[in-house]
Amino acid sequence: MGRLETDETILTLAVSRSNSLRTTVPRHIIKKLNLSKGDAVRWDFDKTPDGKWIATMSKKSEGTT
């Protein structure tokens, strides 16, 4: 597995009076995953032996739950 790029984004409140946060998906990831407005994405998380978390994002295929 190769690294695509390293990027940073800022978390902001999704809506006022909410604990939900949102961030921007960087353009190079949108292009790489062929994402469009309204697409669903899946997030998977794994913890490494040294305590770091790895988040994997993928475009959710139509018809999958």
C-alpha positions as CSV (number, residue, x, y, z in Angstrom):
1,M,0.0,0.0,0.0
2,G,1.4,3.4,-1.0
3,R,0.8,6.7,0.6
4,L,-1.2,9.1,-1.4
5,E,-0.3,12.4,0.3
6,T,-0.3,13.8,3.8
7,D,-2.7,16.6,4.4
8,E,-4.3,18.5,7.2
9,T,-7.8,20.0,7.6
10,I,-9.5,21.9,10.4
11,L,-12.5,20.5,12.2
12,T,-15.4,23.0,12.7
13,L,-18.9,22.6,14.2
14,A,-21.3,20.9,11.8
15,V,-24.2,23.1,13.2
16,S,-24.4,25.5,16.1
17,R,-25.4,23.8,19.4
18,S,-24.1,20.5,18.2
19,N,-21.3,18.2,19.3
20,S,-20.9,17.0,15.6
21,L,-17.8,18.2,13.7
22,R,-17.1,18.4,10.0
23,T,-14.0,18.9,7.9
24,T,-13.2,19.3,4.2
25,V,-12.2,16.4,2.0
26,P,-9.0,17.5,0.2
27,R,-9.3,17.9,-3.6
28,H,-6.7,15.2,-4.3
29,I,-8.7,12.6,-2.3
30,I,-11.9,13.6,-4.1
31,K,-10.2,13.0,-7.4
32,K,-8.5,9.8,-6.3
33,L,-11.8,8.3,-5.0
34,N,-13.9,9.8,-7.8
35,L,-16.2,11.4,-5.2
36,S,-19.2,13.6,-6.0
37,K,-21.7,15.6,-3.9
38,G,-24.1,13.2,-2.2
39,D,-21.8,10.2,-2.3
40,A,-21.6,8.0,0.8
41,V,-18.2,7.2,2.3
42,R,-17.2,4.5,4.7
43,W,-14.8,5.0,7.6
44,D,-12.8,2.1,9.1
45,F,-10.5,2.5,12.1
46,D,-7.7,0.4,13.3
47,K,-5.4,0.8,16.3
48,T,-1.7,0.0,15.9
49,P,0.4,-1.7,18.6
50,D,2.0,1.7,19.4
51,G,-1.4,3.3,20.1
52,K,-1.9,5.3,16.9
53,W,-5.2,5.2,15.1
54,I,-5.4,4.6,11.3
55,A,-8.6,5.8,9.6
56,T,-9.4,4.4,6.2
57,M,-11.9,6.1,4.0
58,S,-13.5,4.6,0.9
59,K,-16.3,5.4,-1.4
60,K,-19.3,3.3,-0.5
61,S,-20.5,1.2,-3.4
62,E,-24.1,1.5,-4.4
63,G,-26.3,-1.3,-2.9
64,T,-24.0,-2.0,0.1
65,T,-24.9,-1.4,3.7
